[in-house]
Amino acid sequence: MNTPSERPRIGIGLMSGTSADGVDAALVRIGPGFPPQVEVLEFRSVPYPDDLRRRVLIACGEPGAITAEICSLHHMAGEAFARVSLDLLEATDLSSNQVDFIGSHGQTIRHLPEGGEGPQGALLPSTLQIGDPSVISEKTGCTVVADFRARDVAAGGSGAPLTPWAHYVLFGRPNAPVAFLNLGGISNLTYVPPLNETGLSGFDAGPANMTLDAFVELATGGKEHMDRDGAMAARGRVDEKALDALMGHPYLSLPPPKSTGREMFGNAFLESFTAPMKKRDVSAEDQLTTLTAFSAHCVLMAIQDHFPAGAPPVELIVGGGGIHNKTLMSHLKKGLAPIPVVSSGERGIAPDAVEAVACALLAWGTLRGMATNVPAATGAARETILGNITPGENYLSVL
């Protein structure tokens, strides 16, 4: 895969997950060769303005939003992604012409990998991420690669999980399998076989921060948006009856490849959990503790049921915002012992930055003509190059 003229590339990865709380941005240097050396030069996480987050969450909700609102949000989110990119460059004293590309995941507002039935008729398998790459390119001058999920869906996949290939690049070992767990709005697992061996796979295990954050907002009347450090959950006790009921959720028994999101574990799911708990007068702390245990048990059950029995990972590497939830992490460490549970920071990439770095890697792969979806993870009929390219001022030189 090397060419004599190949050089390290500078890219920006942009990510906003199912929690819709803001934009994660990573400035990275990606070395030549494969797998490349990846160095994070700068990272920042910038919350959405309150009005934008409110409108995104409405658009993500079950009723959705009218097309005029979605059209405007597409532009608004693009502005937010561009602004974070420019702030990142300013912080590092780089100009846009020193950046080879931007890889933007966008903000998912609807993910229907299996299609369905709508009020006007059949719904085709589809996915929609807003955050107009043309706006990002126009504001920054950079070539932008975006809309990664849609190509996998077009190839018969679910478009998720999107980043197992990047986890292979970042964390793969020559002689031992490892696993990566991203604790974002949804928890997703990647099984990474030894480098140069087959068996790379991944899937969504269940809800993580998305459900916990939504409960905290509800319980505090909007004063808090997350259970910081898992402190509220640490004060409660697990309601075993409720946890047993949650573990009977039909998603958990589905075999991989599988993916999920707000459509399955959003407000309707939360209401179905809280309504009987209120009737039983269960405290808010106990409810949150139970939901936190559920998030952990989804991961534990998934590893037990769907990882290769004869080649368990030598460690579970964890990234994503959920790593800061000490109660959640305590459940995982206890349940997985003696398999070590380590932060991705111990393996070179800060936990909050992993998925943004993965978006930069996906864009790098697209511009090299590499297929970066993993059919074993998404169910796609074939490997394919992901993403659409929006030309920037450096477009020809990047190619």
C-alpha positions as CSV (number, residue, x, y, z in Angstrom):
1,M,0.0,0.0,0.0
2,N,3.0,2.3,0.2
3,T,4.2,4.6,-2.6
4,P,7.5,6.4,-2.8
5,S,5.9,9.8,-2.5
6,E,3.7,8.8,0.4
7,R,3.9,11.2,3.4
8,P,2.2,11.6,6.8
9,R,-1.2,13.2,6.5
10,I,-2.8,15.7,8.8
11,G,-6.6,15.3,9.3
12,I,-9.4,16.4,11.5
13,G,-12.1,13.9,12.7
14,L,-15.5,15.2,13.7
15,M,-18.0,13.2,15.7
16,S,-21.4,13.7,17.4
17,G,-23.0,10.6,18.8
18,T,-26.5,9.6,19.8
19,S,-26.4,11.6,23.0
20,A,-26.4,14.7,20.7
21,D,-24.5,16.7,23.3
22,G,-21.9,18.4,21.0
23,V,-19.0,17.9,18.7
24,D,-15.8,15.9,19.4
25,A,-12.9,17.1,17.2
26,A,-9.5,15.5,16.9
27,L,-6.5,16.8,14.9
28,V,-4.4,13.8,14.0
29,R,-1.2,12.9,12.1
30,I,-1.6,9.6,10.2
31,G,1.7,8.0,9.1
32,P,2.3,6.1,5.8
33,G,1.9,2.4,5.5
34,F,-0.6,0.0,7.0
35,P,-1.5,-0.1,9.8
36,P,-0.4,3.5,10.1
37,Q,1.0,5.2,13.2
38,V,-1.6,7.6,14.5
39,E,-0.8,10.6,16.7
40,V,-3.4,12.9,18.3
41,L,-2.1,16.5,18.0
42,E,-5.1,18.2,19.6
43,F,-8.5,17.2,20.8
44,R,-11.5,19.1,22.1
45,S,-15.1,18.5,22.9
46,V,-17.5,21.4,22.3
47,P,-21.1,21.3,23.5
48,Y,-23.9,22.3,21.1
49,P,-25.5,25.6,21.8
50,D,-28.7,24.9,23.8
51,D,-31.1,25.8,21.0
52,L,-29.3,23.6,18.5
53,R,-29.3,20.6,20.9
54,R,-32.9,21.1,21.7
55,R,-33.9,21.2,18.1
56,V,-31.7,18.2,17.2
57,L,-33.3,16.1,20.0
58,I,-36.7,17.0,18.7
59,A,-35.7,15.9,15.2
60,C,-34.3,12.7,16.6
61,G,-37.5,12.0,18.6
62,E,-40.2,9.6,17.5
63,P,-42.5,12.3,16.0
64,G,-39.5,13.7,14.1
65,A,-39.6,17.1,12.5
66,I,-40.9,18.7,9.3
67,T,-38.6,18.8,6.3
68,A,-38.0,22.6,6.6
69,E,-36.7,22.1,10.1
70,I,-34.4,19.2,9.0
71,C,-33.2,21.2,6.1
72,S,-32.2,24.1,8.3
73,L,-30.7,21.9,11.0
74,H,-28.5,20.3,8.3
75,H,-27.0,23.7,7.7
76,M,-26.9,24.7,11.4
77,A,-25.0,21.5,12.3
78,G,-22.6,22.1,9.5
79,E,-21.9,25.5,10.9
80,A,-21.2,24.0,14.3
81,F,-18.9,21.4,12.9
82,A,-17.0,24.0,10.9
83,R,-16.7,26.3,13.9
84,V,-15.1,23.6,16.0
85,S,-12.7,22.7,13.2
86,L,-11.6,26.3,12.9
87,D,-11.2,26.6,16.7
88,L,-9.0,23.5,16.6
89,L,-6.8,25.0,14.0
90,E,-6.5,28.3,15.9
91,A,-5.5,26.4,19.0
92,T,-2.6,24.7,17.2
93,D,-1.5,27.6,15.0
94,L,-2.2,25.7,11.8
95,S,-3.9,27.1,8.7
96,S,-6.5,25.1,6.8
97,N,-4.1,24.6,3.9
98,Q,-1.9,22.5,6.2
99,V,-4.8,20.1,6.8
100,D,-5.2,17.4,4.2
101,F,-8.8,16.5,4.9
102,I,-11.7,16.5,7.4
103,G,-13.7,13.4,8.2
104,S,-17.1,14.2,9.5
105,H,-19.6,11.6,10.9
106,G,-22.3,14.2,11.2
107,Q,-25.2,14.1,13.6
108,T,-27.6,11.1,13.2
109,I,-31.2,12.1,13.4
110,R,-32.7,8.9,12.0
111,H,-31.3,5.5,11.5
112,L,-33.6,2.9,9.9
113,P,-31.3,0.0,8.8
114,E,-34.2,-2.4,8.4
115,G,-36.7,0.1,7.0
116,G,-40.2,-0.3,8.3
117,E,-43.7,1.0,7.8
118,G,-44.5,4.7,7.8
119,P,-47.7,6.7,7.6
120,Q,-47.3,7.1,3.8
121,G,-46.1,3.5,3.1
122,A,-43.1,1.3,3.2
123,L,-39.8,2.8,4.6
124,L,-36.6,1.6,2.8
125,P,-33.5,0.8,4.8
126,S,-31.9,4.2,5.3
127,T,-29.9,6.5,7.5
128,L,-29.6,10.2,7.8
129,Q,-26.8,12.3,9.3
130,I,-27.0,16.1,9.3
131,G,-24.1,18.5,9.3
132,D,-23.8,19.7,5.7
133,P,-20.2,18.8,4.5
134,S,-20.5,21.6,1.9
135,V,-20.9,24.1,4.7
136,I,-17.9,22.6,6.5
137,S,-15.8,22.7,3.4
138,E,-16.9,26.3,2.5
139,K,-16.1,27.6,5.9
140,T,-12.7,25.8,6.3
141,G,-11.5,25.5,2.7
142,C,-10.7,21.8,3.4
143,T,-11.7,18.7,1.6
144,V,-14.4,16.9,3.6
145,V,-15.3,13.2,3.6
146,A,-18.7,12.5,5.2
147,D,-21.8,10.4,5.0
148,F,-20.0,7.2,5.8
149,R,-22.9,5.1,7.0
150,A,-25.1,5.6,3.9
151,R,-22.7,3.6,1.6
152,D,-22.8,0.6,3.9
153,V,-26.6,0.7,4.0
154,A,-26.6,0.9,0.2
155,A,-24.5,-2.3,0.2
156,G,-27.1,-4.1,2.3
157,G,-25.6,-3.3,5.7
158,S,-27.0,-1.6,8.7
159,G,-24.4,1.3,8.5
160,A,-23.4,0.5,12.1
161,P,-21.3,-0.1,14.0
162,L,-19.2,2.1,11.8
163,T,-15.7,2.0,13.4
164,P,-14.4,-1.6,13.9
165,W,-11.9,-1.1,11.1
166,A,-10.5,2.0,12.9
167,H,-10.4,0.1,16.2
168,Y,-8.3,-2.6,14.4
169,V,-5.9,0.0,13.2
170,L,-5.6,1.7,16.6
171,F,-5.6,-1.2,19.0
172,G,-4.7,-4.4,17.1
173,R,-1.9,-6.5,18.4
174,P,0.4,-8.8,16.3
175,N,-0.1,-11.9,18.5
176,A,-3.2,-11.6,20.6
177,P,-6.9,-10.7,20.3
178,V,-8.3,-7.7,22.1
179,A,-11.7,-6.1,22.4
180,F,-12.7,-2.4,22.2
181,L,-15.8,-1.0,23.9
182,N,-17.1,2.4,23.1
183,L,-19.3,3.7,25.8
184,G,-21.2,6.5,23.9
185,G,-24.9,7.0,23.7
186,I,-25.0,3.3,22.7
187,S,-22.4,0.8,23.7
188,N,-20.7,-0.9,20.9
189,L,-18.1,-3.7,20.9
190,T,-15.4,-4.6,18.5
191,Y,-13.6,-8.0,18.6
192,V,-10.1,-7.4,17.2
193,P,-8.2,-10.6,16.1
194,P,-4.4,-10.6,15.9
195,L,-3.1,-8.4,13.1
196,N,-3.1,-10.1,9.7
197,E,-5.7,-12.7,10.9
198,T,-9.4,-12.8,10.0
199,G,-12.3,-12.5,12.4
200,L,-12.7,-8.7,12.9
201,S,-16.3,-8.1,14.0
202,G,-18.4,-5.7,16.0
203,F,-22.0,-4.9,17.0
204,D,-24.0,-2.6,19.3
205,A,-24.5,-4.2,22.7
206,G,-27.3,-1.9,24.0
207,P,-27.9,1.5,25.5
208,A,-25.2,3.4,27.5
209,N,-25.0,7.1,28.1
210,M,-28.1,8.0,26.0
211,T,-30.5,6.4,28.5
212,L,-28.6,7.4,31.6
213,D,-28.3,11.1,30.4
214,A,-32.0,11.2,29.5
215,F,-33.0,9.8,32.9
216,V,-30.8,12.4,34.8
217,E,-32.3,15.3,32.8
218,L,-35.8,14.0,33.6
219,A,-35.1,13.4,37.3
220,T,-33.4,16.8,37.8
221,G,-35.9,18.8,35.7
222,G,-33.1,19.6,33.2
223,K,-30.7,21.0,35.8
224,E,-28.2,18.2,35.1
225,H,-27.5,16.5,31.8
226,M,-25.5,13.5,33.0
227,D,-24.6,11.5,36.1
228,R,-21.2,13.0,36.6
229,D,-18.7,10.3,37.6
230,G,-21.7,8.0,38.3
231,A,-22.1,9.7,41.7
232,M,-25.9,9.6,41.7
233,A,-26.0,5.9,40.7
234,A,-23.5,5.2,43.4
235,R,-26.0,6.3,46.0
236,G,-28.7,3.9,44.9
237,R,-29.3,0.1,44.9
238,V,-30.0,-2.2,42.0
239,D,-33.6,-3.2,41.8
240,E,-33.1,-6.8,40.8
241,K,-36.7,-7.3,39.6
242,A,-36.5,-4.4,37.3
243,L,-33.1,-5.4,36.0
244,D,-34.3,-8.9,35.3
245,A,-37.1,-7.4,33.2
246,L,-34.8,-5.2,31.3
247,M,-32.5,-8.1,30.5
248,G,-35.4,-9.7,28.7
249,H,-35.4,-6.9,26.1
250,P,-35.7,-8.6,22.7
251,Y,-32.7,-6.7,21.2
252,L,-30.3,-8.5,23.5
253,S,-31.2,-11.9,22.2
254,L,-30.6,-10.9,18.5
255,P,-27.5,-12.4,17.0
256,P,-24.9,-10.1,15.3
257,P,-24.6,-8.3,13.0
258,K,-26.9,-5.8,14.8
259,S,-27.1,-2.2,15.6
260,T,-29.5,0.0,17.6
261,G,-30.1,3.6,18.6
262,R,-32.5,6.2,19.8
263,E,-35.4,4.6,17.9
264,M,-35.2,1.5,20.2
265,F,-33.8,2.9,23.4
266,G,-35.0,6.5,23.4
267,N,-37.9,8.2,25.3
268,A,-40.4,5.4,24.8
269,F,-38.1,2.9,26.3
270,L,-37.3,5.1,29.2
271,E,-41.0,5.8,29.9
272,S,-41.7,2.1,29.8
273,F,-39.0,1.6,32.5
274,T,-39.9,4.6,34.8
275,A,-43.7,4.2,34.8
276,P,-43.9,0.9,36.8
277,M,-40.9,2.1,39.0
278,K,-42.9,5.2,40.0
279,K,-45.9,3.0,40.9
280,R,-43.7,1.0,43.2
281,D,-42.3,4.2,44.7
282,V,-38.7,3.3,43.7
283,S,-36.3,6.3,44.3
284,A,-34.7,8.1,41.5
285,E,-31.3,7.0,42.7
286,D,-32.3,3.3,42.7
287,Q,-33.8,3.7,39.2
288,L,-30.6,5.2,37.8
289,T,-28.5,2.6,39.6
290,T,-30.6,-0.1,37.9
291,L,-30.3,1.5,34.5
292,T,-26.5,1.8,35.0
293,A,-26.3,-1.9,35.9
294,F,-28.4,-2.6,32.8
295,S,-25.9,-0.8,30.6
296,A,-23.1,-2.8,32.0
297,H,-25.0,-6.1,31.8
298,C,-25.8,-5.6,28.1
299,V,-22.0,-5.5,27.5
300,L,-21.3,-8.5,29.7
301,M,-24.0,-10.6,28.1
302,A,-22.9,-9.6,24.6
303,I,-19.3,-10.6,25.3
304,Q,-20.4,-13.9,26.8
305,D,-22.8,-14.8,24.0
306,H,-21.1,-13.4,20.9
307,F,-17.3,-13.4,21.3
308,P,-15.3,-16.4,20.1
309,A,-15.3,-18.9,23.0
310,G,-11.9,-20.4,22.0
311,A,-10.1,-17.0,21.7
312,P,-11.2,-14.6,24.3
313,P,-9.6,-11.1,24.3
314,V,-6.6,-10.6,26.5
315,E,-8.1,-7.2,27.5
316,L,-11.1,-4.9,27.0
317,I,-10.0,-1.4,26.0
318,V,-12.6,1.2,26.8
319,G,-13.2,4.6,25.2
320,G,-16.1,7.1,25.1
321,G,-17.7,9.3,27.6
322,G,-19.0,6.5,29.7
323,I,-15.6,5.6,30.9
324,H,-15.9,8.6,33.4
325,N,-18.9,6.9,35.0
326,K,-17.2,5.1,37.9
327,T,-20.3,3.1,38.8
328,L,-20.7,1.8,35.3
329,M,-17.0,0.9,35.0
330,S,-17.1,-0.8,38.4
331,H,-19.9,-3.1,37.1
332,L,-17.8,-3.9,34.0
333,K,-14.6,-4.6,35.8
334,K,-16.3,-6.9,38.3
335,G,-18.3,-8.8,35.7
336,L,-15.3,-9.3,33.3
337,A,-12.7,-10.4,35.9
338,P,-10.1,-11.8,35.3
339,I,-10.0,-10.1,31.9
340,P,-8.4,-6.7,32.4
341,V,-10.5,-3.6,31.6
342,V,-8.2,-0.7,30.6
343,S,-8.7,2.9,29.4
344,S,-7.9,3.5,25.7
345,G,-5.6,6.2,27.1
346,E,-3.3,3.5,28.3
347,R,-3.1,2.3,24.7
348,G,-2.3,5.8,23.2
349,I,-5.7,7.4,22.4
350,A,-7.6,9.4,25.0
351,P,-11.0,7.8,25.7
352,D,-13.0,10.9,24.7
353,A,-11.1,11.2,21.4
354,V,-11.3,7.6,20.0
355,E,-14.4,8.0,17.9
356,A,-13.3,11.4,16.4
357,V,-9.9,9.9,15.6
358,A,-11.8,7.0,14.0
359,C,-13.6,9.4,11.7
360,A,-10.3,10.9,10.6
361,L,-9.1,7.4,9.9
362,L,-12.2,6.5,7.9
363,A,-11.7,9.6,5.7
364,W,-8.0,8.7,5.3
365,G,-9.1,5.3,4.1
366,T,-11.6,6.8,1.7
367,L,-9.0,9.0,0.1
368,R,-6.7,6.0,-0.3
369,G,-9.4,4.0,-2.0
370,M,-9.7,1.5,0.9
371,A,-12.8,-0.4,1.8
372,T,-13.3,0.3,5.5
373,N,-16.7,-1.2,6.3
374,V,-16.7,-4.6,8.1
375,P,-19.5,-6.8,6.7
376,A,-19.3,-9.1,9.7
377,A,-20.3,-6.1,11.8
378,T,-22.9,-4.4,9.6
379,G,-24.2,-7.3,7.5
380,A,-23.3,-5.6,4.2
381,A,-23.1,-7.8,1.2
382,R,-19.5,-6.7,0.5
383,E,-16.6,-4.6,1.5
384,T,-16.9,-1.1,0.1
385,I,-15.3,2.4,0.2
386,L,-17.3,4.6,2.6
387,G,-18.2,8.2,2.4
388,N,-18.8,11.1,0.0
389,I,-16.1,13.6,-0.9
390,T,-16.7,17.3,-0.9
391,P,-13.8,19.0,-2.6
392,G,-11.8,21.7,-0.8
393,E,-9.2,24.0,-2.1
394,N,-6.6,21.2,-1.8
395,Y,-8.7,18.5,-3.5
396,L,-6.4,17.5,-6.3
397,S,-3.3,17.5,-4.2
398,V,-5.1,15.3,-1.6
399,L,-6.0,12.8,-4.2
